[in-house]
Each structure stands twice: as structure tokens, then as C-alpha cells.
Amino acid sequence: MSNPLLRLAGHAAGWRGRPLTPELEHHARRALLDWFAALLPGCSRPPATLLAAALAGERGAGRAICYVDGSRGPLRHAALINGTASHVVEFDDIYRDAGYHPACPTISAALAAAQSLGASMPELLRAIIAGYEVGSRIGMAVQPSHYRYWHTTGTVGTFGAATAVAVLMGQDATRIAHALATAATMASGLQGAIQGEGMSKPLHPGHAAEAGALAAMAAAQGMTGALDVLHGPAGFAAATSEDTGKWEKALEGLDGLPVITAITFKNHGCCGHIFAALDAVGELRNAHGFTAADVARIHVAGYTQTKTLCDRPEPRTEADARFSVQYCVSALLHLGGVRLAAFAPESLSSPAIRADMGKVSVSIDPDLADAYPGRRAARVSVTLLDGTVLERLQPTRKGDPDAPLSDAELSAKFHELAGPAIGAEAAARLEQALLRGQALPGPVPLLGHAQAA
């Protein structure tokens, strides 16, 4: 087997001058738009606000924009805080085959680097594509066992960020390889931070963005790393998965259609392991016209993570509720959707939503578990009070590449999330700049915040 790190580094280096086809540019711009949709509502919420306050005295000079407070500063500062903010409301994108949210670590680091370096929009888009490619393929190599103890977005996100920053800095394949090697030893993010209480989960992609940027910056100055650190006997794959990595499968088609063309854009504001169940309940409700008051019980049979990570019958916090099948299904029945409103204080404390959570149960379907991560499905059974039983196999999730959000649907999502944060007119201007503009995005003042230019 050839060295996977060297192959990935060589591929990434090729993106520095590779032409962007209109189709590929469109996919990259969609990813950038969706990142801002996830970022902006997270900028006014903890832990992003708390992290910005904690580091305010250490900002220093620089040209990268921290969107939480609108101020400019060093690349790493912006990458850390924006990466954290873009994961807060759980609307960031997914690469399904890697179980990974590529945008929050990759774009957070890439945009901060592009702003710092004065790069062009095409240069930013090429770096994003390269970062998605490298991070996602390393994620494919270590899944699904990696996800048992590790949060993929925090771990392989470090590689995506390092790649994107290195490409923007104009590094050759050798220096990109050393950036990736250094990134490997800083990759982190524990499942315990997801499954327990606390605010540290959104910090995972923030740390990945900052650590990846640091690795690229160090490589630019000549710092070297261990080039067998991905596949070696004491390397990343061996340490974080059940074997030394499925590298042949992960690198298959490396020079073909980039993974950014097969990204899942979230249609619900919660953990993606709940999506298929929500889609199934929504389809059954639309077809049969029942309401929450008509439901006796709902059973969700999903793949392993739907049960082990999201079977939370009594969520106590907003973050907990975003990972609760019971809460999200009940919220869907009562509110019509699982968007930002589902996690507002009045919804989280709603007696009606809380009462109906007890009607929802979760189990593992062995066939669906075997199909993970390439397939994210659910079998849902809804029993009504009159004894009617409604069943649906949801084979995929709305937003997955085989059931994608249209441009119009992605635009509607952007305006729903960005509008309340920055105002409808500012959101419309930003959308046009991201989808058609040639200049990098600049400051985006939040409503109610006095921000620096």
C-alpha cells in the first residue's frame, strides 16, 4: 500500500491552480452559503460568546474576521471562534460516508486564512474543495469504529483545516504532507463530550480549525512531521479505529468527482442520526393527517447511533434535546418542524412536548446498523389512538446526496437562519455575495451588536 498521507498531500497540492468548472464552483459556493447559515445564529449563543469573551484580551492584530463580535484579528483566533460558533445550532453540513461535518473546521480555517492572506474567492473555493477531500477521505478510512470513542468532526476536521490553509498559503505537496503529519498529533474530540452534559462539543470543530491552521503555518516555516503517522503501527488510524485504516477504499476515486459534490445539507436543527426518523414521521403525518393528539405511541428502529447516541428520554439541556429522538419527534408533532424554534426556551419547557416524549421508543434494527455509515435509514411505526398502525421505511434523509436540498430549499434555509441574526436585507446581500461574488465575504454585523469593521 502506498503512503496515504503522501497521496492526499499530492492531490491537495494540485488544487492550488486547478480550474473550477461551473458545476464544481456551484457546489463549493453552496457549502459556503450553508456554513454561514449555521454560523450566524451560533454567533450570539454560548459557548461561542463565552469563548470570544475569554480570549478577548489575547486577540492581537490581524485581518481575519471573528464573526461573533465582528472584529478582525489573527487567523487562529478567528478559526477557533468561528469554528465553534458554526457548530452551536447543529445545522452544519455532513459527509455521510465519513460521519463528519466538514464545513465547520474546514471553512472556518479556510476563510480566516483567505482573509489574512488577501486571497481571491476562487482561491478560497479551491482550498475548501481540497480540505473537504482530505478530511472526508481520512474519515472514511477510520469509520465506523472511530466514532465509538471519537468525534470525527474534531479529529479528521483537523486534517481538513490544515489542508485548506496550506493550499491557500501556496504550499507544495511536501509541505502539505508535513502539515497533515503535524495535524494528526493534534486531532482530538471525545464522544464523552457529546454523550454527556456541558458546552464543549462545539469546541471540537473550533479546535480542529485552529489546530489545523497551526499545523499549516508551522509547515510553511519548515516544521516537519512523521509522514507515516496516518497508517503506521502507532499512527492515527491504529490509535483511533479497530484496524489500521481502510485506505484503499477511502482513496478510491481520489482524482474523480470531489466529495464536496456529495454533501448532505441539514434539513433539521438536531443530530443527523435522528433525521431519517423525523422524515418518516413527517411523511406519515402528511399522508394520513394525524396530529399529536391522535398518537398513542411511536417506535423508531434505526442504526446503532440512533439508539446509543440519541435515545434520550429525558433531555435536560438544549444540547441534550438536540440529541434526543424523543424530544425531536415530539417537537415535530407539536411545532411542525425541528428548526430553531424547537429549541427556544418556551419549546424546551413545553408541557405538551414533554408529555408526548413518553410515547416515543427507540431500538436498533440490525439490517440498518449493518448499512451504516453509507446509508442512514429508519423504520418507524406510528400507532394512533383508534388502533391504526402506520409504518414507513425511510431509506435516506432529506438533504442527503440522493435526496438533496434544491437551490431554492437551501436558500430558504439560509434566510430562515441568517435573517433573524443579521436582518432580511443583509441576508439577501450576503447570499448574493456568497453565490455570485468574486470578493471574499467581509464583516457581517449581528442585529443588536455593535461590531467593529
Secondary structure as GFF3:
##gff-version 3
##sequence-region A 1 453
A	DSSP	alpha_helix	4	14	.	.	.	ID=ss1
A	DSSP	alpha_helix	22	42	.	.	.	ID=ss2
A	DSSP	alpha_helix	48	54	.	.	.	ID=ss3
A	DSSP	three_ten_helix	56	58	.	.	.	ID=ss4
A	DSSP	beta_strand	64	65	.	.	.	ID=ss5
A	DSSP	beta_strand	72	73	.	.	.	ID=ss6
A	DSSP	alpha_helix	75	85	.	.	.	ID=ss7
A	DSSP	three_ten_helix	96	98	.	.	.	ID=ss8
A	DSSP	alpha_helix	103	117	.	.	.	ID=ss9
A	DSSP	alpha_helix	121	142	.	.	.	ID=ss10
A	DSSP	three_ten_helix	145	148	.	.	.	ID=ss11
A	DSSP	alpha_helix	152	155	.	.	.	ID=ss12
A	DSSP	alpha_helix	157	168	.	.	.	ID=ss13
A	DSSP	alpha_helix	173	184	.	.	.	ID=ss14
A	DSSP	alpha_helix	192	195	.	.	.	ID=ss15
A	DSSP	alpha_helix	203	220	.	.	.	ID=ss16
A	DSSP	alpha_helix	236	240	.	.	.	ID=ss17
A	DSSP	alpha_helix	247	251	.	.	.	ID=ss18
A	DSSP	three_ten_helix	259	262	.	.	.	ID=ss19
A	DSSP	three_ten_helix	272	274	.	.	.	ID=ss20
A	DSSP	alpha_helix	275	288	.	.	.	ID=ss21
A	DSSP	three_ten_helix	292	294	.	.	.	ID=ss22
A	DSSP	beta_strand	295	302	.	.	.	ID=ss23
A	DSSP	alpha_helix	304	308	.	.	.	ID=ss24
A	DSSP	alpha_helix	318	321	.	.	.	ID=ss25
A	DSSP	alpha_helix	325	335	.	.	.	ID=ss26
A	DSSP	three_ten_helix	340	343	.	.	.	ID=ss27
A	DSSP	alpha_helix	345	348	.	.	.	ID=ss28
A	DSSP	alpha_helix	351	357	.	.	.	ID=ss29
A	DSSP	beta_strand	360	364	.	.	.	ID=ss30
A	DSSP	alpha_helix	366	371	.	.	.	ID=ss31
A	DSSP	beta_strand	378	384	.	.	.	ID=ss32
A	DSSP	beta_strand	389	394	.	.	.	ID=ss33
A	DSSP	alpha_helix	407	422	.	.	.	ID=ss34
A	DSSP	alpha_helix	424	436	.	.	.	ID=ss35
###
